Amino acid sequence: MADPRGPRSSHTVLERIVLDAFDGYGALTRPQLVEATGLSRPTVTALVTALAARGELSESATPAPTGTRGRPSLSYRRTAMAAPVALVRIAHRMPTQVSLVGEDGPIAELDTRVSWLQPWDIWAPAVREALAQLESASELPARHVVLAAPFPVEDGHGAPEADPLAGRQPSASRAAARARVLPDFPDFPEWIAHDPRPAVAELLRRPVTMINDANLAALGEARRGAARDATTAVHLLIRHGAGAGVIVRGKMITGARGMAGEVGHVQIVEDGPYCMCGNRGCLVTQSFDPFKIEALTNRYGHEPSFDDLEELTADGDAVALRFFSDLGALLAKTLAATIVLLDPDVLVIDAELRHTAAPLISGLRAELARRCPPRLAEELAVVRGQLRDAIAYGALAAVNDSEAGSPSR
């Protein structure tokens, strides 16, 4: 190939050389572009900056290699080549939602009106139809599917079995005994009780990745939101159930069994109620559920929605304010050891909280100050998230990292 750096090379020709280097590659870093094009580092930097400013290249952060320090490096991809990611979101108290996520964020979303607790022959057609409608309307086929799960995700496994009595009761009496011990936890349908990825991949004819929703939200805020400049960040998901995600140097920390960040399953009452995880007295068993504030239910005659709670908090309702302040303190009790162990730059609070964020952060800060070393508690940044849909941005980042050869976890 002729040397592209000769005197007759124009800026347009050089840009075309950079763009052509992406042929066959999902994403490339600037050093990889230098190697692929033969251009100098300053030239590649200038060209990439111009192409990104025009929207022809999009960027994503790539975690630093294991064992090294520093901020994540940037990788780039051709915008025209970057087909969207499909996000299939299963969450407590919500029907399954399907959305398309592009490099600039969520493109479109459909509510299937079908719970993930339904059998496969009900859930699967609804999800397939929703994705087909989104792709047809946007004329953008998804390249990958991310299944956002509200439970710990372990390779080769599905939803964890909610049966703390396993091995302690004769099989004939276990079902009745379990119903008494865990009245609020339904049995998971067969399709999600085992690893659902192969079946969903066959259904949607796309590669499928399943990641815990709190981890996705943490990754999203780390790449595009409030934790973007942090070396170590902890993100708290509150709106749809208590969970946390931990990001270290741009990488999700998920643990050997997918339990990293599961603050809801930290024991806070030694002899408390049985939990679906098999332990007793976990945070999730301690009436922290904001939908079930008995005083507000009695006062207003119905179980409040989260929007109700936001309005009540904005209006200064004493019960709502006290509840979220106490919830912040309760979360701090489960997080204090993690904060000391990791010494994070920032603790990010669920961006879906609006007025309720202030009392929650106040209670959390006060309790952390009692339980952590003074300097750590004083200097830890506790901030609200910046992304309306951090999970969507996390799903995109996870797929981009995987395609670039730098998995997020």
C-alpha positions, 0 to 999 in steps of 0.5 A: 500500500502506498504511504498515505502520509505523502504530500498529496494526502488530503485530510479527507483521504486520511479520514477515509483511511481511519474509517476503513481501518474499522472494517471487520472490527467492532471497536479500536483504540487509538494505538490500534488505529496507529498500528492499523493505518501506519499514521502517526499518533498525533495525526490519528488523534486529530483525525479521531477527534474530528470524526467523533465531533461529526458523529462518524465515530462513537467512543466508549471507555475500555477498562485498563488491563488487570493489575494496572492503574489509571483511568479507562482508555477510550475505544472507538467504533464506526457509528454507522456500523454500531447496531443497537443493543436490545435490553430485556429488563425483568424487574420486581413489580414490573412487567418485562420491558424491551428497549433498543439502546444506541450509542447515544442512549435509549432509542425506543422501549416497549412494555410487554405487559407480561411478568417474567414470572409467567411461564415461557409460552406466555413470556417468550412470544411477548418479548419476541414480538416487542423486539420485532416491533422496535426493530421494524419501527426504528429500522435498526436490527439489534446486534446483541441482547442483554437480559437485565436480571433482579437477582445474582447472576452466575455463569450457567445458572438462572434465578437462585432457588428461593428455598431456605428449607431445602435439606431440612424438611421431608420433600412431601412437606417442603412446599407447604412449609416453604409457603408459610416461611416465604409467603411473599416469594413466588416459585420461579418458572422453569425457564428462569430457574435454570440458565435462560440464556440459551433459550432466549438466544434461540428465541431472539436469534441474537447472542444473549448476555445476562447481567444483574441490573444493579451492576448494569446501572453501576457500569452505566454511571461509571461510563456516562454519569456521576462516577465517570472520573472515579477509580472506584465507585459504588452505585446503589439501586433503590427504586426497584429493590435494594442492590449495589454495583461495584466498579473498579477501574472501569470493570464490574466486580461481580464475585465468584457466584454473582453475589458482589454488591447484593446488599439486600442479602446482608444479615442485619437481624440474627434471628429475623425472617427467612430470606429467599437467599437461604439466610435469615434476617437479611435487609430485604426481610426487614420491611424496608420496602417503600411501597409497604409503609403501614402508616401511609397505607392506613392514612391514605387507604391504599398502598402508596406508589413510588410517585405517591411517595415522591409527592409526599416527600416533596410536600414534607410529609413527616412519615415519608421523610422519616422512612427514607431517612431511616432507609438511608441509615439502614443501607449505611449499616450494610454498606459501612464495611464495604466502604471501608474495605474498598475506599471508593471515590464516590457512592452514587445513589439511584438517579430514579429517586427525586425528592426522596433522594435528599432524606435518604442521603441525609440518613445514609451520611449520618450513619456512615459518619458513625460507622466509618473512619472520620476522614473516609466518611467526610471525603466520600462523595455521595451523589445522585446519579446523572442518568435517567436510565443507567441500566440501558447505558450499562448494557451498551457498555457491557456489549461494547467492552465484550466486542472490543475484547475487554469484558466489563467483568 
